[in-house]
């Protein structure tokens, strides 16, 4: 089996799997007879088992990539992104950079650049997906085992990212040129060369005088001093106390009538 057919076969096995009707083993057996190469069968089986095992983990990553790069990705990229994310996170050391790059080169360079640029960027992982991963696995495992290892692989994979970037740019330019050459040219009407009117000078604005007039100080402001106000306050309190005492000392008081004092 060629390198170009490995990933499409993995996508087919993953997309047709129904956990309600089949187990992982029985589903793979339905496709295994079509694979003549033993190494290819092992690779496809391991990818199928691994993606299913880490499905929630990989789904959180792909959703974050779709959210950040909404204009350059779509739902058709789900399975390719899950497969290469699984290989880049969990099987990178086994594959090695050379074999990993050969698999990447079988895909669209722009899509792979978007994925790997996100996958090997620890800042983006911590900002957009680490909190989701921590809901599934231990905090130390996520940050020390997964993100830290991807950060160390970023330097090793930088040459691959540069290659993908240049390839994607050249492909985009060639596509644009082919689209431009295939388009029909139509006569476009041109505007008449009319004399442009000169802008009129604006009239000089009228100067409106602004005067600030302060109101005179009210003479009542200095009518009472602080000592006078305190004295008035004490006088009001004294009158209120006297009226209260007089009110409750009356013989007509209801409480006194209900509970009269006993004579000694």
Secondary structure, 3 states (H helix, E strand, C coil): CCHHHHHHHHHHHHHCCCCCCCCHHHHHHHHHCCCCCHHHHHHHHHHHHHHHHCHHHHHHHHHHHHHHCCCCCCHHHHHHHHHHHHHHHHCHHHHHHHHHHHHHCCCCHHHHHHHHHHHCCHHHHHHHCHHHHHCCCCHHHHHHHHHHHHHHHHHHCHHHHHHHHHHHHHHHHHHHHHHHHHCCCCCCCCCCCCCCCCCCCCCCCCCCCCCCCCCCCCHHHHCCCHHHHHHHHHHHHHHHHHHHHHHHCCCCCHHHHHCCCCCC
